[in-house]
Amino acid sequence: MVLGEAMKAGLPIVTTQLGPVNEIVCEGENALVVEPRDPHALAAAIRVLATDSTMRESFQRRSRELAGSLSSWEQTCDVIADQIALLLQSSHDMKQSTKMTPTQLL
């Protein structure tokens, strides 16, 4: 969600390749993506955006454009709540199907 919020604010992004980063940002369009635990690569990427105003402005513009396709906090919460409800229902159904009545034990 942090990357999405940054994009909605029109920020150029420097991030590491962890989790679903590639599903959120577009490397080279609105973000520079570096390997995790590589402080030199991270510093270099920050330096590039800090000194290249053309790239920074292009990334800012593209972030705003791409942000429109991202889910809102409310939509994300709804999806998570739906998934939790499905898991709870599935768990309840499994418990009900494994209960045996005294006549079934005979």
N, C-alpha and C positions, 0 to 999 in steps of 0.2 A: 504494500500500500504506500510505502514511503516514496518509491519511484513514481507511482501514479500521481501522488500529490505534487511531487517536484515537476512532473510533466504538465499538470494542470496549471501550475504557477508559471510555466514557460521557462523552466530552467534547463540549461544544458547539463548533462549528467556525466559523471565519472563514477563507475561502479566496478565491482569485482564480479567475476563469473561464478556466482553462487545461486543456488535455488533457481527459480523460474525467470531469471534476468532476461534471457533471450525471448521469452514470451511477452515481455513488457516493453523493453526498449529495442531500438533498431541501431545496432552498432554502426557507427559511421554516419548515421543520419541525425540522431539526437543524443547519442551517448558514445563515450569511449569506454570500452570494457577491457579490464586487465585481469590477469591471473590473481587468484587469492594469495595472500601472504608474500606479495612482491612489492615492497615499499618503493623500490626504485621505479618500477613501471607505473605505480600509482602517482608518484611525484611527477614523473614525466608527463603523464596524461593531464594532470592538473595544470602543469606549466604550459602545455600546448593550448588548452582552453583559455588560460589567463592571458596569453600573449597573442592569440590569433582571434581578433575581433570578428573577422568574417565567418570563421567556423563557429564561434560562440553564438553569433546572431542567427546563423543558419540552424544550429541545434536548438536554439530557443524557439524559433518559428516552428520547426518540425515537432518539437515536444508538445506545443499547443495543439497542433494538428492531430497528432497521434493520441493525445489525451482524450479526445472525443470518443474513441472506440473502447475506452476502459470502463469497467463497472464502477459505479459509485459505491461509497461506503454502505449505503442502504441496500443496494442490490447484492453486494458481497455478503452482508449480514443475513439477508433473506436466503441466499443459497446455502450458507453454512447452517442456518436454523433448519432448513428443509432436510439437509443431509443428516443432521443430528436426529430429527424426528424419524427419518427412515431407519436409522440405526437402532433407535429405541424400539420402534415397532417391530423390526426384524428380531431383535433380542427377545421381546415379549412373545412374539409368535413362536420362536424356537423353544422358549420355556414352556409354553402351553402345549406344544406338540410332543414334548418329552415327558410330560406328566402322565402317569398311568393310573387309571382308576383301579380299585380292588378287583373288579371283574376282569379287567384286562390282564391282571397278574395271574389269574387262574388258568 
